[in-house]
């Protein structure tokens, strides 16, 4: 399944280094071409001969392992993907800080192709704020991570810090290697999550959106080669690796951010659930309970989708969402026309497995050509279905 794919496996000095042997075997079984880079400390756990036998090639261990070949440059030219497994806190820190003092760290710094990191370390080292900051830095640069898992550690305790099993790392690597790259050179703007409309210093109006759908779209677009701008309301999930994140709170904040970024976006996908109304008056002090009822006067917030539809550039693609509880398709058709959207994604949030707070969704995608209904699937799969529709519009526009 990976015929023609080329993988560099970097092995650092951790007890989990022996698991990298199985990872190399899995890549070879899938017909990938593999080169192994070992740090000096890694050789204390596994002999290079083991990896040479498994990969069928000499192991890279120093900068100039051949007089005529510069190691880190040759690896850069070779790799479709670099997998570091296990990745110690030390190598993660060096990658984040731009330190290149051995063959592995120098090679990674020179890489222009994806890098996948499988951390393995003591739980205290994993939770250390420096480690977490380094990981976030690398994620912001587009580095992929898998794990760590929880279980029994080398120090004898049971906690987080175990390297993910080779099969899990292999599956993540396979997803990266086989991902479509049909959005390279495109800028995709994605909105996600709810907005909050302030009522007083301690209260606000909001909705049940968790941002999972929008974040899945942002991640899928990034994996397909797009430059992704994610404008997100308040959520508790972590932003995908390698996307530019703008955090907002109110619908007006989202309107301001989106309308500016949309000027340079090729695609705008509005998966957020911005509030339609906001309190007419925001109190400076907490509103006290003075009776059995309270009346709020609400006014409309800016209609982001309608505005973007009115200023849509030629060739720009606008995707809107319609979260409904009844007459989902009819309501979505009307919304697509009113917003001047190229696509609208309709989902009945009252259906099991659809809507807010779950990892699956059930949607129908409506366009000028008609409607495509999809069964329940993961939000990541839904994201790719939506991007497939967008890509088809790009292809049709190119042919015109």
C-alpha positions in Angstrom: 0.0 0.0 0.0 3.0 2.3 0.4 4.9 1.3 -2.7 7.0 4.3 -3.9 6.8 6.0 -0.5 10.0 6.8 1.3 10.2 7.0 5.1 13.0 8.1 7.5 12.7 6.6 10.9 14.5 8.5 13.6 15.3 6.5 16.8 16.4 8.3 20.0 17.7 7.0 23.3 14.7 5.6 25.2 13.7 2.2 26.4 11.0 2.2 23.7 13.7 2.1 21.0 13.1 -1.6 20.6 9.6 -0.9 19.4 11.0 1.0 16.5 12.1 -2.3 15.1 8.5 -3.4 14.7 7.7 0.0 13.1 10.4 -0.4 10.5 9.1 -3.9 9.8 5.6 -2.6 9.2 6.8 0.0 6.8 8.8 -2.6 4.9 5.9 -5.0 4.8 3.8 -2.2 3.2 6.5 -1.8 0.5 7.8 1.5 1.7 11.5 2.3 1.4 13.0 3.0 4.8 16.1 4.7 6.1 16.9 4.7 9.8 18.7 7.4 11.7 20.0 6.6 15.3 21.3 9.0 17.9 24.3 7.9 19.9 22.1 7.2 23.0 19.7 5.1 20.9 22.6 2.7 20.1 22.8 1.9 23.8 19.4 0.3 23.5 19.4 -1.3 20.1 22.3 -2.2 17.9 22.4 -0.5 14.4 22.8 -4.0 12.9 19.2 -4.8 13.9 17.8 -1.9 11.9 20.2 -2.5 9.0 18.8 -6.1 8.8 15.2 -4.9 9.0 15.5 -1.9 6.6 18.0 -3.5 4.2 20.1 -0.3 4.3 23.0 1.0 6.3 21.9 2.9 9.4 22.7 6.7 9.5 24.5 7.4 12.8 26.7 10.4 12.1 26.8 13.5 10.0 29.3 12.2 7.5 28.7 8.5 7.4 29.9 8.4 3.8 32.8 10.6 2.6 30.9 11.7 -0.5 27.4 12.2 1.1 26.2 14.8 3.5 23.8 12.9 5.8 21.2 15.5 6.6 20.9 16.7 3.0 20.6 13.2 1.5 17.9 12.4 4.0 16.1 15.6 3.2 16.1 14.7 -0.5 15.0 11.1 0.3 12.1 11.5 2.7 8.4 11.7 2.0 7.9 11.5 5.8 10.1 11.4 8.8 8.9 9.5 11.9 10.7 10.0 15.2 9.9 7.0 17.5 10.6 7.1 20.3 11.0 10.8 20.6 12.5 11.9 23.9 11.9 15.2 25.7 15.4 16.1 24.7 14.9 15.8 20.9 11.5 17.5 21.1 13.1 20.4 22.9 15.9 20.6 20.3 13.4 20.6 17.5 11.4 23.4 19.1 14.5 25.5 19.8 16.1 25.0 16.4 19.1 23.1 17.9 20.9 21.0 15.3 23.8 19.2 17.0 23.6 15.7 15.7 22.5 14.0 12.5 18.8 13.5 13.5 18.2 17.0 14.7 20.0 18.5 11.7 18.1 16.3 9.3 14.7 17.3 10.9 15.6 21.0 10.6 16.3 20.6 6.9 13.1 18.6 6.2 10.4 20.2 4.0 8.2 17.1 4.1 6.0 16.1 7.0 7.4 15.0 10.4 5.5 12.7 12.8 6.6 12.5 16.4 5.8 9.7 18.8 6.8 10.9 22.3 8.1 8.5 25.0 9.2 9.6 28.4 8.6 9.6 32.1 5.2 11.1 33.0 6.8 13.9 35.0 8.9 14.9 32.0 5.8 14.7 29.8 3.8 17.0 32.0 6.6 19.5 32.5 5.5 22.9 31.2 8.7 23.2 29.1 7.8 19.9 27.3 4.2 21.0 26.7 5.3 24.4 25.4 7.8 22.7 23.1 5.1 20.4 21.8 2.7 23.2 21.2 5.4 25.1 19.3 6.0 22.2 17.0 2.3 21.6 16.5 1.9 25.3 15.5 4.6 24.7 12.9 2.8 21.7 11.4 4.6 18.8 13.1 2.3 15.8 13.6 2.1 13.9 17.0 0.8 10.5 17.9 0.6 9.6 21.6 1.9 9.1 24.2 -0.3 6.4 25.7 -0.9 5.5 29.3 0.4 2.3 30.9 3.3 0.8 32.8 6.4 2.9 32.4 10.1 1.9 32.6 10.3 3.5 36.1 7.7 1.1 37.4 4.7 3.5 37.7 1.5 3.4 35.6 0.9 6.7 34.0 1.0 8.6 30.7 4.3 8.6 28.8 4.4 5.2 26.9 5.2 5.4 23.2 2.2 4.5 21.1 2.2 1.0 19.8 4.0 0.6 16.4 0.7 -0.3 14.7 -0.9 3.0 15.8 2.1 5.0 14.7 2.1 3.2 11.4 -1.6 3.9 10.8 -1.0 7.6 11.5 2.0 7.7 9.2 0.0 5.9 6.5 -2.8 8.5 6.8 -0.2 11.3 6.3 1.6 9.6 3.4 -1.7 8.8 1.5 -3.5 12.0 2.1 -4.6 14.0 -0.9 -2.6 17.2 -1.6 -5.2 18.8 -3.8 -5.4 22.0 -1.8 -1.8 23.0 -2.1 -1.4 26.7 -2.8 -5.0 27.4 -1.5 -5.9 29.4 1.5 -8.9 27.9 3.4 -10.7 29.9 6.1 -12.7 27.9 8.6 -14.9 29.1 11.4 -15.7 26.9 14.3 -17.4 26.8 17.7 -20.0 29.0 19.4 -19.9 32.7 20.2 -20.7 34.3 23.5 -22.8 37.4 23.8 -22.1 39.2 27.1 -25.0 40.0 29.4 -23.1 41.2 32.4 -19.6 40.6 33.9 -20.5 37.0 34.9 -23.2 35.9 32.3 -23.4 35.4 28.6 -25.7 33.9 26.0 -24.3 31.0 23.9 -25.2 27.7 22.3 -24.2 24.0 22.4 -21.5 24.1 19.6 -18.3 22.4 20.7 -16.2 23.3 17.5 -15.6 19.6 16.7 -16.9 19.9 13.1 -15.0 23.1 12.3 -11.8 21.8 13.8 -12.1 18.5 11.8 -12.5 20.6 8.6 -9.4 22.7 9.5 -7.3 19.5 10.1 -8.5 17.8 6.9 -7.8 20.9 4.8 -4.3 21.2 6.4 -3.6 17.5 5.6 -4.6 18.1 2.0 -2.0 20.8 1.6 -4.0 24.0 2.3 -2.9 27.0 4.3 -5.6 27.1 6.9 -6.9 30.1 8.9 -9.1 28.9 11.8 -11.3 31.5 13.4 -12.7 29.9 16.6 -15.1 30.8 19.3 -14.5 29.6 22.9 -14.0 25.8 22.9 -12.1 23.3 25.0 -10.5 21.2 22.2 -7.0 21.6 21.0 -6.4 23.3 17.7 -5.1 21.1 14.8 -1.4 21.1 14.1 -0.1 23.6 11.5 -3.1 26.0 11.3 -3.2 29.7 12.0 -5.7 30.3 14.9 -7.6 33.4 15.7 -9.6 33.2 18.9 -12.8 35.3 19.2 -15.6 35.6 21.7 -18.6 37.5 20.3 -20.3 37.3 16.9 -19.1 40.9 16.2 -15.5 39.7 17.0 -15.9 36.8 14.6 -17.4 39.1 11.9 -14.4 41.4 12.2 -11.8 38.6 12.0 -13.6 36.6 9.2 -14.3 39.6 6.9 -10.6 40.6 7.1 -9.1 37.1 6.5 -11.7 36.3 3.8 -10.1 39.0 1.6 -7.2 36.6 1.0 -9.0 33.2 1.2 -9.8 31.0 -1.7 -12.4 29.0 0.3 -14.5 30.1 3.3 -16.1 27.3 5.3 -18.4 28.6 8.0 -18.9 25.7 10.4 -19.2 28.0 13.4 -22.5 28.6 15.2 -22.4 32.3 15.9 -25.2 33.7 18.0 -28.0 35.4 16.0 -28.9 37.8 18.8 -27.1 39.8 21.5 -28.4 41.7 24.5 -29.4 45.3 23.6 -27.7 46.5 26.8 -24.7 45.0 28.6 -24.8 45.7 32.3 -21.6 46.9 34.0 -22.4 45.0 37.2 -23.9 41.6 37.9 -27.7 41.6 37.4 -29.3 40.7 40.7 -32.3 38.5 41.1 -35.2 40.8 42.0 -38.2 38.7 41.1 -39.5 35.5 39.5 -38.9 36.6 35.9 -36.6 38.9 33.9 -37.1 40.3 30.4 -34.2 40.6 28.0 -34.3 42.7 24.9 -32.1 41.2 22.2 -31.0 42.7 18.9 -29.6 41.0 15.8 -25.9 40.3 15.4 -24.0 40.7 12.1 -24.9 38.1 9.5 -21.5 36.9 8.6 -22.5 34.4 5.9 -24.8 36.9 4.2 -22.1 39.6 4.2 -19.5 37.2 2.8 -21.9 36.1 0.1 -22.5 39.7 -0.9 -18.8 40.5 -1.3 -17.7 37.1 -2.7 -14.9 37.4 -5.2 -15.0 35.6 -8.6 -13.6 32.1 -8.1 -13.9 32.3 -4.3 -15.9 29.4 -2.8 -18.3 29.9 0.1 -19.6 27.0 2.2 -22.2 27.5 4.9 -23.8 25.2 7.4 -27.5 24.8 8.3 -28.0 23.2 11.7 -31.7 22.5 11.9 -34.2 20.6 14.1 -37.0 20.3 11.4 -37.3 20.7 7.7 -33.6 20.6 7.4 -33.3 20.3 3.6 -35.9 22.9 2.8 -34.5 25.4 5.3 -31.0 24.7 3.9 -32.1 25.3 0.3 -33.5 28.7 1.3 -30.4 29.6 3.3 -28.1 28.8 0.4 -29.9 31.2 -1.8 -30.1 33.9 0.7 -26.4 33.7 1.6 -25.2 33.3 -2.0 -23.3 30.2 -0.9 -21.8 27.7 -3.3 -22.4 24.8 -0.9 -24.5 24.4 2.1 -24.1 21.6 4.6 -27.4 20.6 6.2 -27.6 18.6 9.3 -30.6 17.8 11.5 -29.0 18.1 15.0 -31.9 16.2 16.5 -30.8 12.9 14.8 -28.8 10.4 16.8 -25.1 10.7 16.1 -25.5 14.2 14.5 -25.0 17.7 15.8 -23.2 19.2 18.8 -20.8 17.5 21.1 -20.4 14.1 19.3 -17.6 12.8 17.1 -20.0 11.8 14.3 -22.3 13.7 12.0 -25.1 13.0 9.4 -25.2 15.6 6.7 -26.5 16.5 3.2 -24.5 18.7 0.9 -26.5 21.0 -1.3 -25.2 22.8 -4.4 -26.4 24.3 -7.6 -26.2 20.8 -9.1 -28.3 19.1 -6.5 -28.0 17.3 -3.2 -25.8 14.5 -1.9 -26.9 12.7 1.3 -24.3 11.0 3.5 -24.8 8.3 6.2 -23.5 8.8 9.7 -19.7 9.0 9.7 -17.0 10.6 11.7 -16.7 14.3 11.5 -13.2 13.9 10.0 -14.8 11.9 7.2 -17.5 14.5 6.8 -14.9 17.1 6.5 -13.2 15.3 3.7 -16.5 14.8 1.9 -17.1 18.6 2.1 -13.6 19.3 0.8 -14.2 16.8 -2.1 -17.2 18.9 -3.1 -15.1 22.1 -2.9 -12.3 20.5 -5.0 -14.9 19.6 -7.7 -16.0 23.2 -7.9 -12.4 24.3 -8.3 -11.9 21.7 -11.1 -15.1 22.8 -12.9 -14.1 26.5 -12.7 -10.7 25.7 -14.1 -12.2 23.9 -17.1 -14.5 26.9 -17.9 
